[in-house]
Amino acid sequence: MGSDSEAEKSAQKEKKKISALAPIAKPLAGKKLSRRTFKLVRRAAEHKCLKRGVKEVVKTIRRGNKGFCVIAGNISPIDVITHLPILCEEADIPYIYVSSKEDLANAGATKRPTCCVLVLTKPMKGELGQEQQEKLKADYDQVVSDVSELTSSMF
């Protein structure tokens, strides 16, 4: 009996997340792609290959660095992130929306909810070991290919 109410609570949380989504949140990652994306963000955070927050992401993109942008879909006011997809498209950077800024912050190893993160393939300072670099690159390539498939199916 207790597990039934738990299932109902999680379903209600999921509905709240979806109802709070911004209308521009497209392409939106499904459950499977969200899990893969969060795994990639977590691994990038461990290896210091992650830029968090709108200011930092915009600055990194304008400097010409390449990566993969993950944007939270439940941002209010929406004006905070409306310029990011355009910036990413101009710089030829793949991007995806996820349903929750809280989940994105958890994956990015911060307690504070974050609007967006930019996953880089290598750290800005220092170097990674060969094995760690290959694992990160493999995850990165997998997620980016899934995102490009999703984006191409939309249009």
C-alpha positions as CSV (number, residue, x, y, z in Angstrom):
1,M,0.0,0.0,0.0
2,G,2.8,2.4,0.9
3,S,4.5,1.9,-2.5
4,D,1.4,2.9,-4.3
5,S,1.3,6.3,-2.7
6,E,5.0,6.7,-3.5
7,A,4.3,6.0,-7.2
8,E,1.5,8.5,-7.2
9,K,3.7,11.2,-5.6
10,S,6.5,10.6,-8.2
11,A,3.9,10.8,-11.0
12,Q,2.6,14.1,-9.6
13,K,6.2,15.5,-9.4
14,E,6.7,14.5,-13.0
15,K,3.5,16.3,-14.0
16,K,4.7,19.4,-12.2
17,K,8.0,19.3,-14.0
18,I,6.3,19.0,-17.4
19,S,3.7,21.7,-16.6
20,A,6.5,24.2,-15.6
21,L,8.3,23.8,-18.9
22,A,8.9,26.8,-21.1
23,P,7.2,26.8,-24.5
24,I,10.6,27.1,-26.3
25,A,12.0,24.0,-24.6
26,K,12.6,22.1,-27.9
27,P,14.3,19.7,-28.5
28,L,13.4,18.2,-25.1
29,A,15.3,15.1,-23.9
30,G,13.2,12.1,-23.1
31,K,13.8,9.9,-20.0
32,K,16.6,7.8,-21.5
33,L,18.4,10.7,-23.1
34,S,18.1,12.8,-19.9
35,R,19.7,10.0,-17.9
36,R,22.6,9.8,-20.5
37,T,22.9,13.6,-20.5
38,F,23.1,13.8,-16.7
39,K,25.6,11.0,-16.6
40,L,27.8,13.0,-19.1
41,V,27.4,16.2,-17.1
42,R,28.3,14.3,-13.9
43,R,31.4,12.9,-15.5
44,A,32.4,16.3,-16.9
45,A,32.0,17.9,-13.5
46,E,34.3,15.3,-12.0
47,H,37.0,16.1,-14.5
48,K,36.5,19.9,-14.4
49,C,35.2,20.0,-18.0
50,L,32.0,21.9,-17.2
51,K,30.9,25.5,-17.3
52,R,27.9,26.3,-15.2
53,G,25.5,29.2,-15.5
54,V,24.4,31.6,-18.3
55,K,27.2,34.1,-17.9
56,E,30.0,31.5,-17.9
57,V,28.4,29.5,-20.8
58,V,28.0,32.6,-23.0
59,K,31.5,33.8,-22.3
60,T,32.9,30.4,-23.2
61,I,30.9,30.1,-26.4
62,R,31.9,33.7,-27.5
63,R,35.6,32.8,-26.9
64,G,35.1,30.1,-29.6
65,N,35.3,27.0,-27.4
66,K,33.2,24.0,-28.6
67,G,31.1,21.7,-26.4
68,F,27.6,20.5,-25.7
69,C,25.1,22.8,-24.1
70,V,22.4,21.5,-21.7
71,I,19.6,23.9,-20.9
72,A,17.0,23.6,-18.2
73,G,13.4,23.9,-19.5
74,N,11.7,25.1,-16.3
75,I,13.4,28.5,-16.0
76,S,11.3,31.5,-15.0
77,P,11.5,34.2,-16.4
78,I,12.2,32.6,-19.7
79,D,14.1,35.7,-21.0
80,V,17.1,34.5,-19.1
81,I,17.8,31.7,-21.5
82,T,16.1,32.7,-24.8
83,H,19.4,33.8,-26.4
84,L,21.3,30.6,-25.7
85,P,19.8,28.4,-28.5
86,I,20.6,31.1,-31.1
87,L,24.2,31.5,-29.8
88,C,24.6,27.7,-29.9
89,E,23.3,27.4,-33.4
90,E,25.6,30.3,-34.7
91,A,28.6,28.6,-33.1
92,D,27.5,25.1,-34.4
93,I,27.2,23.7,-30.8
94,P,24.6,21.0,-30.2
95,Y,22.1,21.7,-27.4
96,I,19.3,20.0,-25.6
97,Y,16.7,21.0,-23.0
98,V,16.1,18.9,-19.9
99,S,13.0,19.1,-17.7
100,S,14.5,20.4,-14.4
101,K,17.1,22.9,-13.3
102,E,17.4,21.0,-10.0
103,D,18.3,17.7,-11.7
104,L,20.8,19.6,-13.9
105,A,22.4,21.1,-10.8
106,N,22.6,17.7,-9.0
107,A,24.3,16.2,-12.1
108,G,26.7,19.2,-12.2
109,A,27.7,18.7,-8.6
110,T,26.2,22.0,-7.2
111,K,23.5,22.6,-4.7
112,R,22.2,25.7,-6.4
113,P,19.8,25.1,-9.3
114,T,21.4,26.1,-12.6
115,C,19.9,27.3,-15.9
116,C,22.5,25.8,-18.2
117,V,25.8,24.0,-18.4
118,L,28.4,23.6,-21.2
119,V,30.2,20.3,-21.4
120,L,33.7,20.6,-22.8
121,T,35.7,17.7,-24.2
122,K,38.8,18.7,-22.3
123,P,39.5,20.9,-19.3
124,M,40.4,24.5,-19.7
125,K,43.4,24.1,-17.3
126,G,45.5,21.0,-17.0
127,E,45.2,17.6,-18.7
128,L,43.2,14.4,-18.2
129,G,44.6,10.9,-18.2
130,Q,44.3,9.1,-21.6
131,E,41.7,6.6,-20.2
132,Q,39.5,9.3,-18.6
133,Q,39.7,11.4,-21.8
134,E,38.5,8.5,-23.9
135,K,35.6,7.7,-21.5
136,L,34.5,11.3,-21.5
137,K,34.8,11.6,-25.3
138,A,32.8,8.3,-25.8
139,D,30.0,9.5,-23.6
140,Y,30.1,13.0,-25.2
141,D,29.9,11.5,-28.8
142,Q,27.0,9.2,-27.8
143,V,24.9,12.0,-26.4
144,V,25.7,14.4,-29.2
145,S,24.7,11.8,-31.8
146,D,21.4,11.1,-30.0
147,V,20.7,14.8,-29.8
148,S,21.5,15.3,-33.5
149,E,19.1,12.4,-34.3
150,L,16.4,14.0,-32.2
151,T,16.9,17.4,-33.7
152,S,16.9,16.1,-37.3
153,S,13.6,14.2,-36.6
154,M,12.0,17.5,-35.4
155,F,12.5,19.2,-38.8
